[in-house]
Amino acid sequence: MAIQIIPFKSELATEFRDLNLVWLNEYFHLEPKDSELLGRAREEIIDPGGAIFFAETAEGHIIGCFSLIPYGTNSFELGKMTVKKGYEGQKIGHDLLVFAINYTREQGKEWLVLYSNTILETAIYLYRKFGFEEIEMEFPPPYTRSNIKMALKISD
């Protein structure tokens, strides 16, 4: 499926929240950090130097998203990446991840890190396919659901 990847606009803040609430409620539960990021996306992600992008169909439907949250001085945390139910298996996650890696490189960042959970097997497979490797997780992790932390070294 052909998609266009578009940047965050204030009118899409509700789409960002709602897309993420679906998978959070299906697999886990809403944590305080989720509430901050989803309820105040501009203030918590964009204003500190991060970014949010959306997958949009030719018809103008938003069917996926991800965020790049500032992580230290030389990295982004890939977060809140999801594809709307009914659109899985169409390489939308793949396209979003390619965009995220390229954007991270363009911003001059050295690392792209993420927190996940191994029950999300399709996501973990995708991350490994792109070269993400498991790294040591700090304690406590930023999300109680996180049981894996991965990183990708961004090369020139």
C-alpha positions as CSV (number, residue, x, y, z in Angstrom):
1,M,0.0,0.0,0.0
2,A,1.3,3.4,-0.9
3,I,1.5,5.8,2.0
4,Q,2.8,9.3,2.5
5,I,4.6,10.0,5.7
6,I,3.7,13.4,7.1
7,P,4.9,15.4,10.2
8,F,2.9,16.2,13.3
9,K,0.2,19.0,13.1
10,S,-1.7,20.0,16.2
11,E,-5.0,18.8,14.6
12,L,-3.4,15.2,14.5
13,A,-2.7,15.1,18.2
14,T,-5.9,13.2,18.9
15,E,-5.0,10.7,16.1
16,F,-1.6,10.1,17.7
17,R,-3.3,9.5,21.1
18,D,-6.1,7.3,19.8
19,L,-3.8,5.1,17.6
20,N,-1.6,4.4,20.5
21,L,-4.4,3.8,23.1
22,V,-5.6,0.9,20.9
23,W,-2.4,-1.2,21.2
24,L,-1.7,-0.1,24.8
25,N,-5.1,-1.2,25.9
26,E,-4.9,-4.4,23.9
27,Y,-1.6,-5.6,25.2
28,F,-0.8,-3.7,28.3
29,H,-2.2,-0.7,30.2
30,L,-1.8,3.0,30.1
31,E,1.2,4.1,32.3
32,P,1.8,7.6,33.7
33,K,4.6,8.2,31.0
34,D,2.2,7.2,28.3
35,S,-0.4,9.7,29.6
36,E,2.2,12.5,29.5
37,L,3.4,11.7,26.0
38,L,0.0,11.1,24.5
39,G,-1.8,13.9,26.3
40,R,0.8,16.5,25.7
41,A,2.6,15.4,22.6
42,R,3.7,18.8,21.5
43,E,5.1,19.8,24.9
44,E,6.6,16.4,25.7
45,I,8.0,15.3,22.3
46,I,8.1,18.1,19.7
47,D,9.1,21.1,21.8
48,P,12.2,19.4,23.4
49,G,13.5,18.6,19.9
50,G,11.7,15.4,19.0
51,A,9.3,14.6,16.2
52,I,6.1,12.7,15.4
53,F,5.2,11.4,12.0
54,F,2.1,9.7,10.6
55,A,1.4,7.3,7.8
56,E,-1.4,8.7,5.6
57,T,-3.2,7.0,2.8
58,A,-3.9,8.6,-0.6
59,E,-7.4,9.2,0.6
60,G,-6.1,11.1,3.6
61,H,-6.7,8.5,6.3
62,I,-4.1,8.3,9.1
63,I,-3.2,4.6,9.6
64,G,0.0,4.7,11.6
65,C,2.4,6.8,13.5
66,F,5.7,6.9,15.5
67,S,7.6,9.4,17.6
68,L,11.2,10.2,18.0
69,I,11.8,11.4,21.6
70,P,15.0,13.2,22.5
71,Y,17.2,10.7,24.3
72,G,20.4,12.2,25.7
73,T,22.3,14.6,23.5
74,N,23.0,12.4,20.5
75,S,20.1,10.0,20.3
76,F,16.4,9.6,19.7
77,E,14.1,7.1,21.4
78,L,11.8,5.5,18.9
79,G,8.4,5.4,20.6
80,K,4.7,5.0,20.1
81,M,5.1,3.3,16.7
82,T,1.8,1.6,15.7
83,V,-0.2,0.7,12.6
84,K,-4.0,0.8,12.7
85,K,-5.9,-2.4,12.9
86,G,-6.7,-3.8,9.5
87,Y,-3.6,-2.3,7.9
88,E,-1.1,-4.8,9.4
89,G,1.0,-6.9,7.0
90,Q,1.2,-4.2,4.3
91,K,4.7,-3.0,5.1
92,I,3.5,0.2,6.7
93,G,5.6,-0.5,9.9
94,H,8.5,-1.2,7.6
95,D,8.1,2.1,5.8
96,L,7.7,4.0,9.1
97,L,10.9,2.5,10.5
98,V,12.9,3.3,7.3
99,F,11.7,6.9,7.6
100,A,12.6,7.0,11.3
101,I,16.1,5.7,10.7
102,N,16.7,8.2,7.8
103,Y,15.3,11.1,9.8
104,T,17.5,10.2,12.7
105,R,20.5,10.1,10.4
106,E,19.5,13.5,8.9
107,Q,19.3,15.0,12.3
108,G,22.9,14.0,13.0
109,K,22.0,11.6,15.8
110,E,24.3,8.6,16.6
111,W,21.8,6.2,18.1
112,L,18.2,5.2,17.8
113,V,17.0,3.4,20.9
114,L,13.7,1.8,21.9
115,Y,11.9,0.0,24.7
116,S,9.5,-2.8,23.9
117,N,8.2,-6.1,25.1
118,T,9.0,-9.5,23.7
119,I,5.3,-10.4,23.4
120,L,5.2,-8.0,20.5
121,E,7.0,-10.6,18.3
122,T,6.3,-8.9,14.9
123,A,7.7,-5.6,16.1
124,I,10.8,-7.3,17.6
125,Y,11.4,-9.2,14.4
126,L,11.2,-5.9,12.4
127,Y,13.6,-4.2,14.7
128,R,16.1,-7.0,14.5
129,K,15.7,-7.1,10.7
130,F,16.9,-3.5,10.6
131,G,19.9,-4.2,12.8
132,F,18.6,-3.2,16.2
133,E,20.4,-5.2,18.9
134,E,19.4,-5.8,22.5
135,I,21.3,-3.7,25.0
136,E,21.3,-3.5,28.8
137,M,18.2,-1.9,30.3
138,E,18.4,0.5,33.2
139,F,16.4,-0.2,36.3
140,P,13.7,0.8,36.7
141,P,12.8,1.0,33.0
142,P,10.8,4.0,31.9
143,Y,7.7,1.7,31.3
144,T,6.9,-1.2,33.6
145,R,5.9,-3.2,30.5
146,S,9.4,-3.0,29.0
147,N,11.4,-6.2,29.1
148,I,13.7,-5.4,26.2
149,K,15.8,-2.4,25.2
150,M,17.3,-2.2,21.8
151,A,19.5,0.2,19.9
152,L,20.7,0.8,16.4
153,K,23.9,2.6,15.7
154,I,23.3,5.2,13.0
155,S,26.2,5.3,10.5
156,D,26.9,8.0,7.9
